[in-house]
Amino acid sequence: MSNPMDQDNGILNQKDYSSATVLSSAANYIMNKEKPFIHTFRTYIRLRETGALNLRLWHSNNVDSTWDQGVEAKGSEPGGAWVIEAAYVSDGGQEPRGQVIPGTQVAVTFDGESSKAVAPGETFWSDELELDLAEGHYLAFTWTIRTLHPGKSFPFNVEGMLVTAYDALGNLADRESAEGFAGSDNLLVLPSYIGYRKKGARRLVFLGDSITQGVRTAKDEYEYWAARIAAGLGKEYGLWNIGSGWGRAYDVAAGGSWLTKAKQGDEVLIVLGVNDLDIGNRTAEELLGDLTSIIVALKEANPEVSILLGTVPPFNFQAEKEEAWRYVNRVILNGPPAGTDRVFDIASVLSMPAPHEHLIRPEYMSGAEDPHPNGIAGQAVADAFLNWYDSGI
């Protein structure tokens, strides 16, 4: 078996593996409790293919993107020390109700061991495992985590629940029933990467914020644009969505865990800037500088990588932020950073007609006061992207 990892440091190098799902599990938060604890997490995920699968998991014990102002979690902040007590993949059935189909659980091992002590900032692979997943069924991933100390421990994603997940006190990883599990609320605790053996797939990485992640779209429907694009491109593409709520370009440009993930793509679509101009209070020039730094780093890691740079989506900015948004998009459209291979004008798909391009179309908003694109917008963006991508323009 070809080995995709460097045995010394667990670096991510997918080689013969492709991302098995379009769900993003990029980390934007970190668990922080006053006392150590043992807890089990079970998540239901639609995979891009079913049947007999050879799966392998990779995890980065680091926060990817800054949450809010960075008081709770900062981009590239290492996680603490914790232990995977046990982990399983299984057939979750057709309805994600907390149980798994009896007899389908397969233990996840790490260098042949069923448990794994995770060091601060560590990255690591699981061993390969085999699972037969019935068509139309969910993959259920279950693991029990034990923290070792009070304070910060494992990174996770807290920005919206796009899938059904459950959690429970104690070590219930091997439990097939839903007994003891309760529905999770904004608690997506998953490995960073769920891969399956697939040679020859072209790796397309979507690097963005909550708009790329798909926040506010319907749970379990996979109606955000990254998921719809994956469906349109077909299974010969391995699409890894690393969109992260509150994410900003300067988190990636800092050169930490999030950038490492982006470096795995044969193509990388970058759709960043909303949070830089908003909560990050970056100037237009600073944002463009960060985008340039990201592109340079990606090209240095792989000179053959194709950089697809998106315009900054509309987010109903006003005053100075609107002007900065307009300036950045003019530069991206007319003179993008060096190294950009193609520009996808996502803003034009989502925006109101001129002179109100800074406003998202009302029918694409998740709510009357929420400019996050909804599932209808996801379809519109996917259709536009697929037409643009196929045209080669």
Disulfide bonds with the S-S distance in Angstrom:
none
